[in-house]
């Protein structure tokens, strides 16, 4: 796969050797530039690989199709998650990257969750910001202790609390070390998300189980 032609993306090289690379995946209507400031704040000096979704919904980029708000085209989710995982593996080879930690927001968090369930070897871990269950009945996955931070919004009008809880349970059942926290905000990102994600990434780098440390 040609990295330059498969997905529109931006790559920012690392300036620190001890910082794990981040894969940045935007929400609906975003692009490859949206999460660069957040990525730089969460993991200063890390290599940043920011990708633009290929699916357009009324002109707005997304990572997969949906039938309605919160109702996903699951066949497309599976195809797109595998396509994105293939891109990540090709980008790792081209840019000389270790397995990244994905940082996804909304639609980007949902495709990240799908990659964890379908292609768990692609990612070192993940930060899921306002994620929903991407697949009603995913295949059996082995996440083998991979760390996952889920940050849900207490007043999120898009993601029902039960849906976030179900995703956390699904990932934990597959073997992930899930740290799910509820932030007193809505669907939009906040400073609290950045601070919690930064602390969590630092804990992953240091080998600290942040979920157990709470």
C-alpha positions, 0 to 999 in steps of 0.5 A, spaced: 500 500 500 502 506 498 501 511 504 501 517 500 495 515 496 491 511 501 489 516 506 490 523 506 494 524 512 499 529 516 505 526 519 509 530 525 516 526 527 518 525 534 522 530 538 523 525 544 525 518 543 521 516 549 514 518 547 510 513 544 507 515 537 500 517 537 494 515 531 489 521 531 482 520 528 478 526 528 470 526 529 465 527 523 466 533 519 473 534 522 480 533 518 487 531 519 489 537 522 483 537 528 487 533 533 494 535 532 494 540 538 491 535 542 496 530 540 501 535 542 498 536 549 497 529 550 504 526 548 509 532 548 514 530 543 511 524 540 510 522 533 503 524 530 500 521 525 493 524 523 488 521 518 482 524 514 476 519 514 474 517 507 467 517 507 463 523 506 456 525 509 453 531 506 460 533 505 463 532 512 469 527 512 467 520 517 471 514 517 465 509 516 458 510 513 452 510 518 444 509 517 442 514 522 445 518 528 448 512 532 446 507 527 452 504 523 453 501 517 456 495 520 459 492 514 462 498 512 465 499 519 468 492 518 471 494 511 473 501 513 477 499 520 481 493 516 483 498 511 485 503 516 489 498 520 492 496 513 494 504 512 497 504 519 501 498 518 504 501 512 505 508 515 509 504 521 514 501 515 514 508 511 515 512 517 519 507 522 514 507 527 512 503 533 505 501 534 501 507 536 496 509 541 490 511 537 487 517 540 480 518 537 474 523 538 467 521 536 467 517 530 474 517 530 473 513 537 468 509 534 473 506 528 478 506 533 474 501 537 472 497 531 480 496 530 481 494 537 476 488 536 478 487 529 485 488 528 488 488 535 495 487 533 495 494 530 495 498 536 499 499 542 493 502 546 487 507 545 484 513 548 477 513 546 473 520 547 466 519 546 466 512 543 460 508 542 459 500 540 461 500 533 459 492 532 453 489 535 456 482 535 464 483 534 468 477 532 472 474 538 478 478 539 484 478 544 487 484 546 492 481 551 492 487 556 492 492 551 491 499 555 484 503 553 482 509 556 475 511 555 472 518 557 465 519 556 461 525 557 456 526 563 451 530 559 453 527 552 446 527 548 449 523 543 452 517 547 447 514 552 451 512 558 449 504 557 452 504 550 459 507 553 458 502 559 457 496 554 463 498 550 468 498 556 465 491 558 466 488 551 473 491 551 475 488 558 472 481 556 477 481 550 482 482 555 483 490 555 485 494 561 480 499 561 480 505 565 473 508 563 472 515 566 466 520 566 467 527 565 462 532 567 461 535 560 457 534 553 459 531 547 464 536 545 472 535 548 474 539 554 480 541 558 479 535 562 479 530 557 486 533 555 489 533 562 486 526 563 489 523 557 496 526 558 496 523 565 494 516 562 499 516 556 504 518 561 502 512 566 502 507 560 509 510 558 511 509 565 508 502 565 503 504 570 496 501 570 492 507 571 486 503 572 488 499 578 491 506 581 485 509 581 
